[in-house]
């Protein structure tokens, strides 16, 4: 069905027929979408698959999608796809010219659909993959929203108390003739002086230094050494490291399974997967496994040697290879680890909420006690004098 639709696709008047020739891929992709939301891309793929399945020509599909999409950026990209296809390019090669919008995974799936004559099925799988990834991202974002808001609130409250309330108490202590401050109060007074005095020169310097450190860190993590260091930290940091690891394993399994079931050769599929896991350490392990597969070995042993893939994953992949059902086994692994991610996010949220509330209460309590301790001392001395 998809092959017929692809072969029938032509410019108005039958001037240009779409060829099904494979072209060499460039590097690019990942999950960077160049201003196009993942939701818009998944809707695009789903609608595209529906029209191809109904026998609509490729050119007509792209023309309809160009008019229908709500994303201005995607509208321009689809218009360019339409121009390329009308000129005789394959859809996959046209998509490959937009690596910031269409990932290596998307291009690989479409190319496999073109060659195998199942473009509608591969577009359906692409839409399903995007929806699954979008749901995973939504859950992670939702789990992190509450702790982030609590952290922002805590910083805001502390800054308000230290910069506005504490100076008024300090003036009052001075009027009362308090000479010696408790250690807690002296510490807070020093912090207040640092934040309020020398305005705005000191604050500008403070912000400038913070900005410079942030920019320096971002540039460092874009270098090869810096990215590897940061990716290793993301896998080893307490609590969040285990979560990041599970997300990477789930994405690896889902991506590789989706590519294999769509007919993408395993070496090409593994290369594509290495570019989508978004972690240099795991990507290196996948590429080493790919090199071993190219030499005739199985996938399991090199993945096991990397010590980045849990024993269950390695054994299920080995069983899938032995039984000839690797794509199905990878789908089961992905389902399991996506469930593990859900459970880990729920547990993390449940653990962080009370910890952050107690932490916020302790900080505010510390400030309040520090502010009132000198008053208590003054009141005690006055009552003693009477």
C-alpha positions in Angstrom: 0.0 0.0 0.0 2.7 2.5 1.1 4.9 1.6 -1.9 2.0 2.1 -4.4 1.3 5.5 -2.9 5.0 6.4 -3.0 5.3 5.3 -6.6 2.2 7.1 -7.6 3.3 10.4 -6.0 4.0 12.9 -8.7 3.8 16.6 -9.3 0.6 17.9 -10.9 0.6 16.8 -14.5 2.7 13.8 -13.8 6.0 15.6 -14.4 8.1 14.0 -11.6 8.0 10.5 -10.2 9.3 9.8 -6.7 12.3 7.4 -6.9 13.0 4.9 -4.2 16.8 5.2 -4.3 18.8 5.1 -1.0 21.2 8.0 -0.5 24.1 8.2 2.0 23.2 9.8 5.3 25.0 12.7 6.9 25.6 13.1 10.5 22.9 14.9 12.5 19.7 14.5 14.3 19.3 13.5 17.8 16.3 14.9 19.7 16.9 18.6 18.7 13.9 19.7 16.6 14.9 23.2 15.4 12.0 25.1 16.7 9.4 22.4 16.0 7.6 20.8 19.0 7.7 17.0 19.3 3.9 17.1 19.5 3.6 18.8 16.1 6.0 16.2 14.6 4.0 13.2 16.0 0.8 14.7 14.7 2.5 15.2 11.3 3.7 11.6 11.2 0.3 10.2 12.3 -1.7 12.2 9.7 0.9 11.4 7.0 0.5 7.7 7.7 -3.3 7.9 7.6 -3.3 9.5 4.2 -0.6 7.2 2.7 -2.6 4.2 4.0 -5.7 5.6 2.2 -3.8 5.7 -1.1 -3.3 9.4 -1.3 -0.2 10.4 -3.4 2.9 11.5 -1.6 2.8 15.0 -3.2 -0.9 15.4 -2.3 -0.1 14.3 1.3 2.6 16.9 1.7 0.5 19.6 0.1 -2.3 18.9 2.6 0.1 18.7 5.5 1.7 22.0 4.5 -1.7 23.7 4.7 -2.9 21.9 7.8 0.1 22.2 10.2 -0.2 24.9 12.8 3.6 25.2 13.3 5.1 28.0 11.1 8.5 26.4 11.2 7.1 22.9 10.3 5.0 24.5 7.5 8.2 25.9 5.9 10.0 22.5 6.2 7.0 20.6 4.7 6.9 23.1 1.8 10.6 22.3 1.2 9.9 18.6 1.4 7.1 19.1 -1.2 9.5 21.0 -3.5 12.2 18.3 -3.2 9.8 15.4 -3.8 8.3 17.1 -6.9 11.8 17.5 -8.2 12.3 13.7 -8.0 13.9 13.2 -4.5 12.9 10.5 -2.1 11.0 11.6 1.0 13.8 10.3 3.2 16.5 12.2 1.4 14.4 15.4 1.5 13.9 14.9 5.2 17.6 14.3 5.7 18.3 17.9 4.6 16.6 19.1 7.8 18.6 17.3 10.5 17.5 19.7 13.2 13.8 18.8 12.6 13.9 15.2 11.6 16.2 12.9 13.6 18.3 10.1 12.3 15.6 7.7 13.6 12.8 9.5 11.5 14.9 9.4 8.3 15.9 5.8 8.9 12.4 4.6 9.4 11.1 6.5 6.4 13.9 5.2 4.2 13.1 1.6 5.4 9.4 2.2 4.6 10.3 3.4 1.1 12.5 0.5 0.3 10.1 -2.1 1.8 6.9 -0.6 0.4 5.4 -0.1 3.9 5.8 3.7 4.3 2.4 4.0 6.1 3.5 1.4 8.7 6.8 3.0 9.4 5.2 6.4 9.7 2.8 4.9 12.2 5.7 3.4 14.2 7.5 6.8 14.0 4.4 8.5 15.4 4.0 5.9 18.1 7.7 6.3 19.1 7.4 10.1 19.2 4.2 9.9 21.4 6.0 7.4 23.7 9.0 9.7 24.0 6.8 12.8 24.5 4.9 11.0 27.3 8.2 10.1 29.0 9.4 13.7 28.8 6.1 14.9 30.2 6.4 12.6 33.2 9.9 13.7 33.9 9.0 17.3 33.6 5.9 16.9 35.8 7.9 15.1 38.5 10.5 17.9 38.5 8.0 20.8 38.5 7.0 20.7 42.2 10.6 20.5 43.6 11.6 23.3 41.3 8.8 25.5 42.5 9.6 24.8 46.1 13.2 25.6 45.5 12.3 28.9 43.8 10.0 29.7 46.7 12.6 28.9 49.2 15.2 31.2 47.6 12.6 34.0 47.2 11.6 33.8 50.9 15.2 33.7 52.1 16.2 36.7 50.0 13.1 38.6 51.1 13.8 38.0 54.8 17.6 38.7 54.6 17.4 41.8 52.4 14.2 43.5 53.6 13.2 42.2 57.0 16.6 41.6 58.7 17.9 45.2 58.1 14.9 46.6 60.0 15.7 44.3 62.9 19.3 45.3 62.8 18.3 49.0 63.0 16.1 48.1 66.0 18.9 46.2 67.7 21.1 49.2 67.2 18.5 51.5 68.8 18.2 49.1 71.8 22.0 49.2 72.3 22.7 45.5 71.6 26.4 45.2 71.5 27.1 41.5 71.1 25.1 39.4 68.6 24.6 35.6 68.9 26.6 33.6 66.3 23.4 32.8 64.2 22.4 36.5 64.1 25.9 37.6 63.2 26.1 35.2 60.3 22.8 36.4 58.9 23.8 40.1 59.4 27.0 39.3 57.3 24.9 37.7 54.6 22.5 40.7 54.6 25.4 43.2 54.4 26.8 41.3 51.4 23.5 41.3 49.6 22.4 44.9 50.4 25.5 47.1 50.7 27.6 48.4 47.8 24.5 48.5 45.6 24.5 48.1 42.6 28.3 47.5 42.0 28.6 44.4 44.2 25.4 42.9 42.8 26.4 43.5 39.2 29.8 41.8 39.9 28.1 38.9 41.6 25.6 38.4 38.6 28.5 38.8 36.1 30.6 36.2 37.8 27.7 33.8 38.0 26.8 34.4 34.4 30.5 33.8 33.3 30.6 30.6 35.3 27.4 29.4 33.7 28.5 30.2 30.2 31.9 28.7 30.8 30.3 25.5 32.1 27.9 25.3 29.0 30.9 25.8 26.6 32.9 23.1 28.5 30.0 20.6 28.2 29.9 21.2 24.5 33.5 20.0 24.1 34.1 16.3 23.6 35.9 15.9 27.0 33.3 18.1 28.8 30.3 16.3 27.3 31.8 12.9 28.3 32.4 14.2 31.8 28.9 15.6 32.2 27.3 12.4 30.7 29.2 10.3 33.2 28.1 12.5 36.0 24.5 12.2 34.9 24.8 8.4 35.2 26.6 8.4 38.5 25.0 11.2 40.5 23.0 9.8 43.5 19.3 9.3 43.0 19.1 11.0 39.6 21.8 8.8 38.1 19.8 5.6 38.3 16.8 7.4 36.8 18.9 8.8 33.9 20.3 5.3 33.3 16.8 3.7 33.2 15.6 6.4 30.7 18.7 5.7 28.5 18.1 1.9 28.5 14.4 2.4 27.8 15.2 4.8 24.9 17.9 2.4 23.5 15.5 -0.6 23.5 12.5 1.3 22.1 14.5 2.9 19.3 16.4 -0.2 18.3 13.3 -2.3 18.4 11.3 0.2 16.3 14.1 0.4 13.7 14.5 -3.4 13.4 10.8 -4.2 13.1 10.6 -1.6 10.3 13.3 -3.5 8.4 16.3 -1.3 9.0 19.6 -3.4 8.8 21.0 -3.9 12.3 24.3 -2.1 11.7 22.5 1.0 10.4 20.0 0.7 13.2 22.7 0.6 15.9 24.4 3.6 14.4 21.1 5.5 14.5 20.4 4.5 18.1 23.9 5.7 19.2 22.9 9.1 17.9 19.6 9.2 19.8 20.4 8.1 23.3 21.8 11.6 24.2 24.6 10.2 26.3 28.2 9.8 25.0 29.1 7.0 27.4 26.2 4.8 26.4 26.6 5.8 22.7 30.2 4.6 22.8 29.1 1.2 24.3 26.5 0.9 21.5 29.1 1.7 18.8 31.5 -0.9 20.3 28.7 -3.5 20.2 28.1 -2.5 16.6 31.8 -3.1 15.7 31.5 -6.5 17.3 28.3 -7.3 15.3 30.1 -6.2 12.1 32.8 -8.8 12.9 30.1 -11.5 13.3 29.6 -11.5 17.1 26.3 -11.2 18.9 25.0 -8.0 20.5 24.8 -9.3 24.0 28.4 -10.0 25.0 29.8 -6.5 24.1 26.9 -4.8 25.8 27.6 -6.9 28.9 31.3 -6.0 28.8 30.4 -2.3 28.9 28.7 -2.8 32.3 26.2 -0.1 31.4 23.4 -2.5 30.5 21.7 -4.5 33.3 22.0 -8.4 33.1 18.3 -8.7 32.4 18.6 -6.5 29.3 21.6 -8.4 28.0 20.0 -11.8 28.5 16.7 -10.8 26.9 18.6 -9.4 23.9 20.6 -12.6 23.6 17.4 -14.7 23.8 15.9 -12.5 21.2 18.8 -13.0 18.9 18.7 -16.8 19.4 15.0 -17.0 18.7 14.9 -14.6 15.8 12.6 -12.2 17.7 15.0 -9.5 18.7 12.6 -6.7 17.8 9.8 -8.1 20.0 12.2 -8.8 22.9 13.5 -5.2 22.7 9.9 -3.9 22.8 9.4 -5.9 26.0 12.6 -4.5 27.5 11.4 -1.0 26.6 8.0 -1.6 28.2 9.6 -2.9 31.4 12.0 0.0 31.7 9.4 2.7 30.9 7.4 1.2 33.8 10.6 1.3 35.9 11.0 5.0 35.0 7.3 5.7 36.0 7.8 4.0 39.3 11.1 5.8 40.0 9.6 9.2 39.2 6.6 8.5 41.5 9.0 7.4 44.3 11.3 10.4 43.7 8.4 12.8 43.9 7.0 11.2 47.0 10.4 11.4 48.7 11.3 14.9 47.6 8.1 16.6 48.7 8.5 16.0 52.5 12.3 16.5 52.4 11.9 19.9 50.6 9.1 21.1 52.9 11.1 20.2 56.0 14.2 21.8 54.5 12.3 25.0 53.7 10.8 25.0 57.2 14.3 24.6 58.7 15.8 27.4 56.7 12.9 29.8 57.6 13.0 28.7 61.2 16.7 29.3 61.4 16.3 32.9 60.1 13.3 33.7 62.4 15.1 32.3 65.5 18.3 34.2 64.6 16.3 37.4 64.3 14.5 37.0 67.6 17.4 35.8 69.7 18.8 39.3 70.4 15.3 40.5 71.4 15.0 37.6 73.8 18.4 38.6 75.3 17.3 42.3 75.7 14.0 41.3 77.3 15.8 38.9 79.7 18.3 41.7 80.7 15.4 44.2 81.2 13.4 41.8 83.4 16.6 41.0 85.4 17.2 44.7 86.0 13.8 45.1 87.4 
